Amino acid sequence: MSAVANAVPSASRTDPERSIDELDAAICRLSTRINAVSYQLLVLVREFDDRMGWAKWSYPNCAEWLSWRCQISLSTAREKVRTAHALRDLPAISLAFREGRLSYTKARALTRVALEHGEDQLLRYALEATAPDVEERCRQIRNVHPDSVRDARRAWEARALSAWRNASRGTLCLRVELPLDVGELVMKAIDRALEREEIPDGAAEGSRSGFQSQQADALVAIVKTYLEGGATESASGSSSTADRYQLVVHVDEAALHGGAGRADAPLETVKRLACDSSLIVVTEDERGTPLGVSRKQRLVSPPLRRALVARDRCCAFPGCHRKKFVEAHHVDHWVDGGETTLGNLVLLCSYHHRLLHEGGYRIRRDHRGELYFVRADGRAIPRCGYRVEDYTDDYATENPSMEGWGHADGEHENPSMEASGYDHGDHENPSMEVREPRGVYHLRVA
């Protein structure tokens, strides 16, 4: 940590003797260095993704790992990973980015069109234009390309609605992203609702936002109208608690308890399905003839589920914030005698629930009875990532050449091929090499 701090000049003290021009020059020099370091970061991210380093932390892709590890938004992380891989085939842009002459904003925009529309020509334009101009030029190029239909499809697939509840202010903020034509349809409905006399005049009420307050009231009126209409309709099943489908799995009871037997699916899959579901136990003889059928029993009752959601709020796996498609997991499975109580349950998304039962990681209890997550190799998964000062990489210390920056002389004919993941000269078949060097980390105990 100290090495990083020493590399950046201190700006905590102001110099009254420094002129505006000197401040301007200092900011530009530091910005150039930031551009160069940003390129180095993308090269490391690309190598990390090539070697699937994110899989060691039980993440489905590099973007989600990067969001958790570097404390950035998921959309920012996805764009960094995309840009990192796109630069692999753009040596001229990579060189300008590496030297600090090109900002990340410009490089990100250029990677979307430079491969098909002339890298050198676009680079010359970007070096002399502002970042907004470069982004607009690249957007215009995409619009006239035959593949622009993909952008329209992407806009449709990206439609989303998000809600943020601010308890301190007593408000709820909605963010809706829609294709332009569909968004205009929504605004048309709001304008139609504004024509109704029931919508109060925000300006007359002294609201600071005026017309925007009226639009918000119109949206609420639309929702109320829909709900009133839905209430008069016959039951549609939307509020029903009935099971949407049933899954029949045959498994010997002895096999569930560690004995011999048979099962239609791997036992851990059966246990995962049985963690959070309604169960109907059918007792059969050796020929498969039903001998008895039990009553349906809900392992996790609705009140218990509400308490679990209120406690965990989202998937409990570190760095995962999924609130949809979450399931209740028995830390000590009920098949093995575990109780279906709040203390023995944890909320997991479907991805991490499946990964847990497949051996991707484990859940343990510490001396205080609190849950923590452990990787398959036994290393604990921290809630917010390790701090740089908390560990030392002995392998990197003993092998300086493994820093991920290419050949021993530090030079590359094509800078975009830095940290490509292997040395072409050492292996006839790169897929046969050991992709992850051994690293030993020592945690400091305060």
VEXDREN-2710 file (C-alpha; in Angstrom, 1 decimal):
% VEXDREN-2710
k/r/px/py/pz
1/MET/0.0/0.0/0.0
2/SER/2.8/2.4/0.8
3/ALA/4.4/1.8/-2.6
4/VAL/1.2/2.9/-4.3
5/ALA/0.9/5.9/-2.1
6/ASN/4.5/7.0/-2.8
7/ALA/4.0/6.7/-6.6
8/VAL/1.3/9.4/-6.6
9/PRO/2.4/12.9/-5.7
10/SER/0.7/14.3/-2.6
11/ALA/-2.0/16.9/-3.2
12/SER/-3.1/17.4/0.4
13/ARG/-1.2/20.6/0.7
14/THR/-1.9/23.7/-1.5
15/ASP/0.9/25.9/-2.7
16/PRO/-0.2/29.5/-2.8
17/GLU/2.8/30.4/-5.0
18/ARG/1.8/28.0/-7.7
19/SER/0.2/29.6/-10.7
20/ILE/-2.9/28.5/-12.5
21/ASP/-0.7/27.5/-15.5
22/GLU/1.4/25.3/-13.2
23/LEU/-1.7/23.7/-11.8
24/ASP/-3.0/23.1/-15.3
25/ALA/0.3/21.4/-16.4
26/ALA/0.4/19.3/-13.2
27/ILE/-3.2/18.1/-13.7
28/CYS/-2.5/17.2/-17.4
29/ARG/0.7/15.3/-16.4
30/LEU/-1.2/13.3/-13.8
31/SER/-4.0/12.6/-16.2
32/THR/-1.6/11.2/-18.7
33/ARG/-0.2/8.9/-16.1
34/ILE/-3.7/7.8/-15.1
35/ASN/-4.4/6.9/-18.8
36/ALA/-1.2/4.8/-18.9
37/VAL/-2.1/3.0/-15.6
38/SER/-5.6/2.4/-16.8
39/TYR/-4.2/0.6/-19.9
40/GLN/-2.0/-1.5/-17.6
41/LEU/-5.1/-2.4/-15.5
42/LEU/-7.0/-3.5/-18.6
43/VAL/-4.1/-5.7/-19.6
44/LEU/-4.1/-7.4/-16.2
45/VAL/-7.8/-7.8/-16.3
46/ARG/-7.6/-9.5/-19.7
47/GLU/-4.9/-11.9/-18.5
48/PHE/-7.0/-12.7/-15.4
49/ASP/-10.0/-13.4/-17.6
50/ASP/-8.0/-15.5/-20.0
51/ARG/-6.8/-17.7/-17.1
52/MET/-10.3/-17.8/-15.6
53/GLY/-9.0/-16.5/-12.3
54/TRP/-12.5/-15.5/-11.3
55/ALA/-13.6/-19.1/-11.0
56/LYS/-11.4/-19.5/-7.9
57/TRP/-13.7/-17.1/-6.1
58/SER/-16.9/-18.8/-7.2
59/TYR/-18.0/-16.1/-9.6
60/PRO/-19.6/-16.9/-13.0
61/ASN/-17.6/-14.4/-15.0
62/CYS/-14.8/-11.8/-14.7
63/ALA/-17.1/-8.8/-14.7
64/GLU/-18.8/-9.8/-11.5
65/TRP/-15.5/-10.6/-9.8
66/LEU/-14.0/-7.3/-10.9
67/SER/-17.1/-5.4/-9.5
68/TRP/-16.6/-7.1/-6.1
69/ARG/-12.8/-7.0/-6.0
70/CYS/-12.3/-3.4/-7.1
71/GLN/-15.5/-2.0/-5.7
72/ILE/-17.0/-0.7/-8.9
73/SER/-20.4/-1.0/-10.4
74/LEU/-21.2/-4.1/-12.4
75/SER/-21.9/-2.1/-15.6
76/THR/-18.5/-0.4/-15.3
77/ALA/-16.8/-3.8/-14.7
78/ARG/-18.5/-5.3/-17.8
79/GLU/-17.3/-2.4/-20.0
80/LYS/-13.7/-2.7/-18.7
81/VAL/-13.6/-6.4/-19.5
82/ARG/-15.1/-5.9/-23.0
83/THR/-12.6/-3.1/-23.7
84/ALA/-9.7/-5.1/-22.4
85/HIS/-10.4/-7.9/-24.9
86/ALA/-11.2/-5.6/-27.8
87/LEU/-7.8/-3.9/-27.5
88/ARG/-6.1/-7.2/-28.2
89/ASP/-6.7/-6.7/-31.9
90/LEU/-6.0/-2.9/-32.0
91/PRO/-2.2/-2.3/-31.7
92/ALA/-2.2/1.4/-32.7
93/ILE/-4.9/2.3/-30.2
94/SER/-3.3/0.2/-27.6
95/LEU/0.0/2.0/-28.0
96/ALA/-1.6/5.4/-27.8
97/PHE/-3.5/4.3/-24.7
98/ARG/-0.4/2.8/-23.1
99/GLU/1.6/6.0/-23.7
100/GLY/-1.2/8.1/-22.0
101/ARG/-2.1/10.0/-25.2
102/LEU/-5.6/8.4/-25.3
103/SER/-8.0/8.4/-22.4
104/TYR/-10.1/5.4/-21.3
105/THR/-13.3/7.1/-22.5
106/LYS/-11.9/7.5/-26.0
107/ALA/-10.4/4.1/-26.1
108/ARG/-13.6/2.5/-25.0
109/ALA/-15.6/4.2/-27.8
110/LEU/-13.0/3.4/-30.4
111/THR/-13.0/-0.3/-29.6
112/ARG/-16.6/-0.6/-30.8
113/VAL/-16.0/0.5/-34.4
114/ALA/-12.2/0.7/-35.1
115/LEU/-11.8/-2.9/-36.2
116/GLU/-14.2/-2.5/-39.1
117/HIS/-13.8/1.2/-40.0
118/GLY/-10.0/1.9/-40.1
119/GLU/-8.1/2.0/-36.8
120/ASP/-5.4/4.5/-37.9
121/GLN/-7.9/7.0/-39.3
122/LEU/-10.1/6.9/-36.3
123/LEU/-7.1/7.2/-34.0
124/ARG/-5.9/10.3/-35.7
125/TYR/-9.4/11.9/-35.3
126/ALA/-9.6/10.8/-31.6
127/LEU/-6.2/12.4/-30.7
128/GLU/-7.4/15.8/-31.8
129/ALA/-11.1/15.7/-30.8
130/THR/-12.8/15.8/-27.4
131/ALA/-14.2/12.7/-25.7
132/PRO/-17.8/13.6/-26.3
133/ASP/-17.1/14.2/-30.0
134/VAL/-15.3/10.8/-30.3
135/GLU/-18.3/9.1/-28.7
136/GLU/-20.7/10.8/-31.0
137/ARG/-18.7/10.0/-34.1
138/CYS/-18.5/6.3/-33.1
139/ARG/-22.3/6.2/-32.4
140/GLN/-22.9/7.7/-35.8
141/ILE/-20.7/5.1/-37.4
142/ARG/-22.6/2.3/-35.7
143/ASN/-26.0/3.7/-36.8
144/VAL/-25.2/3.4/-40.5
145/HIS/-23.7/-0.1/-40.2
146/PRO/-25.8/-3.0/-41.3
147/ASP/-25.3/-4.5/-37.9
148/SER/-27.0/-1.6/-36.2
149/VAL/-30.1/-3.8/-35.9
150/ARG/-28.1/-5.5/-33.1
151/ASP/-28.1/-2.2/-31.2
152/ALA/-31.9/-2.1/-31.5
153/ARG/-32.1/-5.6/-30.3
154/ARG/-29.7/-4.8/-27.5
155/ALA/-31.8/-1.9/-26.4
156/TRP/-34.8/-4.1/-26.2
157/GLU/-33.0/-6.8/-24.2
158/ALA/-31.7/-4.1/-21.9
159/ARG/-35.1/-2.9/-20.8
160/ALA/-35.3/-2.9/-17.1
161/LEU/-37.0/-1.3/-14.1
162/SER/-35.1/-0.7/-10.8
163/ALA/-36.4/0.6/-7.5
164/TRP/-34.4/2.1/-4.7
165/ARG/-36.0/2.6/-1.3
166/ASN/-34.6/5.5/0.8
167/ALA/-35.9/4.9/4.3
168/SER/-34.3/8.0/5.7
169/ARG/-36.2/10.2/3.2
170/GLY/-39.3/8.1/3.1
171/THR/-39.1/7.9/-0.7
172/LEU/-38.9/5.3/-3.5
173/CYS/-37.0/6.0/-6.6
174/LEU/-37.8/4.2/-9.9
175/ARG/-35.4/4.0/-12.8
176/VAL/-36.8/2.6/-16.1
177/GLU/-34.8/1.9/-19.2
178/LEU/-36.7/1.2/-22.4
179/PRO/-36.2/1.4/-26.1
180/LEU/-37.0/4.9/-27.4
181/ASP/-40.2/4.0/-29.1
182/VAL/-41.5/2.1/-26.1
183/GLY/-40.5/4.9/-23.8
184/GLU/-42.4/7.3/-25.9
185/LEU/-45.5/5.1/-25.5
186/VAL/-45.1/5.3/-21.7
187/MET/-44.8/9.1/-21.8
188/LYS/-47.9/9.2/-24.0
189/ALA/-49.8/7.3/-21.3
190/ILE/-48.5/9.8/-18.7
191/ASP/-49.6/12.7/-20.8
192/ARG/-53.0/11.2/-21.2
193/ALA/-53.3/10.7/-17.5
194/LEU/-52.3/14.4/-17.0
195/GLU/-55.4/15.4/-18.9
196/ARG/-57.6/14.0/-16.2
197/GLU/-59.0/16.5/-13.7
198/GLU/-58.0/14.3/-10.7
199/ILE/-54.3/15.1/-11.2
200/PRO/-53.4/18.1/-9.0
201/ASP/-51.4/21.0/-10.2
202/GLY/-48.0/20.7/-8.8
203/ALA/-47.2/24.4/-9.2
204/ALA/-50.4/25.4/-7.4
205/GLU/-49.4/23.2/-4.5
206/GLY/-46.1/24.9/-4.2
207/SER/-44.0/21.9/-5.3
208/ARG/-40.4/22.7/-6.1
209/SER/-40.5/20.3/-9.1
210/GLY/-43.8/21.5/-10.5
211/PHE/-44.5/19.7/-13.8
212/GLN/-42.4/16.7/-12.7
213/SER/-44.5/16.3/-9.6
214/GLN/-47.6/16.2/-11.9
215/GLN/-45.9/13.5/-14.0
216/ALA/-45.2/11.5/-10.9
217/ASP/-48.9/11.8/-9.8
218/ALA/-50.0/10.7/-13.3
219/LEU/-47.9/7.6/-13.0
220/VAL/-49.4/6.8/-9.6
221/ALA/-52.9/7.3/-11.2
222/ILE/-52.1/4.9/-14.0
223/VAL/-51.0/2.3/-11.4
224/LYS/-54.1/2.8/-9.3
225/THR/-56.3/2.4/-12.4
226/TYR/-54.7/-0.9/-13.3
227/LEU/-55.0/-2.2/-9.7
228/GLU/-58.6/-1.2/-9.5
229/GLY/-59.3/-2.9/-12.8
230/GLY/-57.4/-6.0/-11.7
231/ALA/-59.3/-6.2/-8.4
232/THR/-62.6/-6.6/-10.2
233/GLU/-61.4/-9.3/-12.4
234/SER/-61.7/-13.0/-11.5
235/ALA/-58.8/-14.6/-9.8
236/SER/-56.0/-14.8/-12.3
237/GLY/-53.6/-16.9/-10.2
238/SER/-51.1/-14.1/-9.7
239/SER/-51.6/-14.1/-5.9
240/SER/-52.0/-17.9/-5.6
241/THR/-49.5/-19.8/-3.6
242/ALA/-50.1/-23.0/-5.6
243/ASP/-47.1/-24.7/-7.0
244/ARG/-46.4/-23.9/-10.6
245/TYR/-45.0/-27.3/-11.4
246/GLN/-44.1/-30.6/-9.7
247/LEU/-40.8/-32.5/-10.1
248/VAL/-40.8/-36.2/-9.3
249/VAL/-37.4/-37.6/-8.2
250/HIS/-36.9/-41.2/-7.1
251/VAL/-34.2/-41.7/-4.4
252/ASP/-33.7/-44.4/-1.8
253/GLU/-34.0/-43.1/1.7
254/ALA/-30.9/-45.0/2.8
255/ALA/-28.9/-43.2/0.1
256/LEU/-30.0/-39.8/1.5
257/HIS/-28.5/-40.8/4.8
258/GLY/-25.2/-42.0/3.4
259/GLY/-26.1/-45.6/2.8
260/ALA/-26.4/-47.7/-0.4
261/GLY/-29.2/-47.1/-2.8
262/ARG/-30.3/-45.5/-6.0
263/ALA/-31.3/-42.0/-7.1
264/ASP/-32.6/-40.4/-10.3
265/ALA/-30.2/-37.5/-9.8
266/PRO/-27.0/-36.8/-7.9
267/LEU/-27.7/-36.6/-4.2
268/GLU/-26.5/-33.1/-3.9
269/THR/-28.9/-32.1/-6.7
270/VAL/-31.7/-33.8/-4.8
271/LYS/-30.7/-32.0/-1.6
272/ARG/-30.6/-28.7/-3.4
273/LEU/-34.1/-29.2/-4.8
274/ALA/-35.3/-30.3/-1.4
275/CYS/-33.8/-27.2/0.4
276/ASP/-36.7/-24.9/-0.5
277/SER/-39.7/-26.7/-1.8
278/SER/-42.9/-28.4/-1.0
279/LEU/-42.5/-32.1/-0.4
280/ILE/-44.8/-35.0/-1.0
281/VAL/-43.1/-38.3/0.1
282/VAL/-44.3/-41.3/-1.9
283/THR/-43.2/-44.6/-0.3
284/GLU/-42.7/-47.4/-2.9
285/ASP/-41.8/-51.1/-2.7
286/GLU/-38.9/-52.6/-4.6
287/ARG/-41.0/-52.8/-7.8
288/GLY/-42.0/-49.2/-7.7
289/THR/-45.5/-49.7/-6.5
290/PRO/-46.7/-46.9/-4.2
291/LEU/-47.4/-48.0/-0.7
292/GLY/-48.3/-44.7/0.8
293/VAL/-48.4/-40.9/0.1
294/SER/-47.8/-38.3/2.7
295/ARG/-49.5/-34.9/2.9
296/LYS/-47.7/-32.0/1.2
297/GLN/-45.5/-30.2/3.6
298/ARG/-43.8/-26.8/3.1
299/LEU/-40.4/-26.9/4.6
300/VAL/-39.9/-23.2/4.7
301/SER/-43.2/-21.6/5.7
302/PRO/-44.2/-18.2/4.3
303/PRO/-43.7/-16.4/7.7
304/LEU/-40.3/-18.0/8.0
305/ARG/-39.4/-17.0/4.4
306/ARG/-40.4/-13.4/5.2
307/ALA/-38.2/-13.4/8.2
308/LEU/-35.3/-14.8/6.2
309/VAL/-35.7/-12.2/3.4
310/ALA/-35.9/-9.4/6.0
311/ARG/-32.7/-10.6/7.6
312/ASP/-30.5/-11.3/4.5
313/ARG/-32.3/-9.0/2.0
314/CYS/-30.4/-10.6/-0.9
315/CYS/-28.1/-13.4/-1.7
316/ALA/-25.7/-13.8/1.2
317/PHE/-22.7/-14.8/-0.9
318/PRO/-20.0/-12.0/-0.6
319/GLY/-20.4/-9.5/-3.4
320/CYS/-23.6/-10.9/-4.8
321/HIS/-26.6/-8.6/-4.5
322/ARG/-29.3/-10.6/-6.4
323/LYS/-32.7/-10.2/-4.9
324/LYS/-34.6/-12.1/-7.6
325/PHE/-34.7/-15.9/-7.9
326/VAL/-33.3/-16.5/-4.4
327/GLU/-33.8/-19.7/-2.5
328/ALA/-33.6/-20.7/1.2
329/HIS/-30.7/-23.0/1.9
330/HIS/-30.3/-25.3/4.9
331/VAL/-26.8/-24.9/6.3
332/ASP/-27.2/-28.2/8.1
333/HIS/-29.5/-30.1/5.7
334/TRP/-32.8/-31.4/7.1
335/VAL/-32.0/-34.8/5.6
336/ASP/-29.0/-34.9/8.0
337/GLY/-31.1/-33.8/11.0
338/GLY/-30.8/-30.0/10.5
339/GLU/-33.7/-27.9/11.7
340/THR/-35.8/-25.7/9.5
341/THR/-35.2/-22.6/11.6
342/LEU/-34.1/-19.1/10.8
343/GLY/-30.7/-19.8/12.4
344/ASN/-30.1/-22.7/10.1
345/LEU/-31.2/-21.0/6.9
346/VAL/-29.4/-18.6/4.6
347/LEU/-30.7/-16.9/1.4
348/LEU/-28.8/-17.7/-1.8
349/CYS/-29.5/-17.0/-5.4
350/SER/-30.1/-19.9/-7.7
351/TYR/-26.6/-19.7/-9.2
352/HIS/-24.7/-19.7/-5.8
353/HIS/-27.1/-22.3/-4.4
354/ARG/-26.3/-24.7/-7.2
355/LEU/-22.6/-23.9/-6.9
356/LEU/-22.6/-24.7/-3.2
357/HIS/-24.2/-28.1/-3.7
358/GLU/-21.7/-28.8/-6.5
359/GLY/-18.8/-28.3/-4.2
360/GLY/-17.8/-24.8/-5.5
361/TYR/-17.6/-23.5/-2.0
362/ARG/-18.8/-24.3/1.6
363/ILE/-20.5/-22.5/4.4
364/ARG/-19.0/-22.7/7.9
365/ARG/-19.7/-21.3/11.4
366/ASP/-17.1/-19.4/13.5
367/HIS/-16.8/-19.6/17.2
368/ARG/-19.6/-17.0/17.6
369/GLY/-22.0/-19.1/15.5
370/GLU/-21.9/-16.6/12.6
371/LEU/-21.7/-17.9/9.0
372/TYR/-18.8/-17.4/6.7
373/PHE/-18.0/-18.7/3.2
374/VAL/-15.0/-20.8/2.3
375/ARG/-13.6/-21.6/-1.1
376/ALA/-13.1/-25.2/-2.3
377/ASP/-9.4/-24.9/-1.4
378/GLY/-10.2/-23.9/2.2
379/ARG/-9.5/-20.1/1.9
380/ALA/-12.1/-17.9/3.5
381/ILE/-14.0/-15.5/1.2
382/PRO/-14.0/-12.0/2.7
383/ARG/-17.1/-9.9/2.7
384/CYS/-15.4/-6.9/1.0
385/GLY/-12.1/-8.4/-0.4
386/TYR/-8.6/-8.5/1.0
387/ARG/-6.8/-5.3/1.6
388/VAL/-3.4/-4.9/-0.3
389/GLU/-1.6/-4.5/3.0
390/ASP/-3.1/-7.7/4.5
391/TYR/-1.2/-10.2/2.3
392/THR/2.1/-10.7/0.5
393/ASP/2.5/-12.8/-2.6
394/ASP/5.6/-14.9/-2.0
395/TYR/5.6/-16.2/-5.5
396/ALA/5.6/-12.8/-7.1
397/THR/8.3/-11.7/-4.7
398/GLU/10.5/-14.7/-5.5
399/ASN/9.7/-14.5/-9.2
400/PRO/9.7/-10.8/-10.4
401/SER/9.3/-11.9/-14.0
402/MET/5.7/-13.1/-13.3
403/GLU/4.3/-9.7/-12.9
404/GLY/2.2/-10.1/-16.0
405/TRP/4.0/-7.6/-18.2
406/GLY/5.4/-9.9/-20.9
407/HIS/9.1/-10.5/-21.9
408/ALA/12.2/-10.0/-19.8
409/ASP/13.2/-6.9/-21.8
410/GLY/9.8/-5.3/-21.1
411/GLU/9.2/-4.4/-24.7
412/HIS/6.6/-5.6/-27.2
413/GLU/6.3/-5.2/-30.9
414/ASN/2.5/-5.1/-30.4
415/PRO/1.6/-3.7/-27.0
416/SER/-2.0/-5.0/-27.3
417/MET/-0.6/-8.6/-27.0
418/GLU/0.9/-7.9/-23.5
419/ALA/0.0/-10.5/-20.8
420/SER/-1.6/-12.8/-23.3
421/GLY/-1.5/-15.6/-20.7
422/TYR/1.4/-17.8/-21.9
423/ASP/4.7/-17.8/-23.6
424/HIS/4.4/-19.1/-27.1
425/GLY/7.9/-20.5/-27.1
426/ASP/7.7/-22.7/-24.1
427/HIS/4.7/-24.9/-25.1
428/GLU/3.8/-26.6/-28.3
429/ASN/0.3/-26.9/-27.0
430/PRO/-0.6/-23.9/-24.8
431/SER/-3.7/-25.8/-23.5
432/MET/-1.4/-28.3/-21.8
433/GLU/0.4/-25.8/-19.6
434/VAL/-0.3/-25.0/-16.0
435/ARG/-2.4/-21.9/-16.2
436/GLU/-2.3/-20.8/-12.5
437/PRO/1.0/-20.5/-10.7
438/ARG/1.1/-21.3/-7.1
439/GLY/0.7/-18.3/-4.8
440/VAL/1.1/-18.4/-1.0
441/TYR/-0.5/-15.6/1.0
442/HIS/0.2/-14.8/4.6
443/LEU/-2.5/-12.9/6.5
444/ARG/-1.3/-10.4/9.1
445/VAL/-3.1/-10.6/12.4
446/ALA/-3.5/-7.2/14.0
END
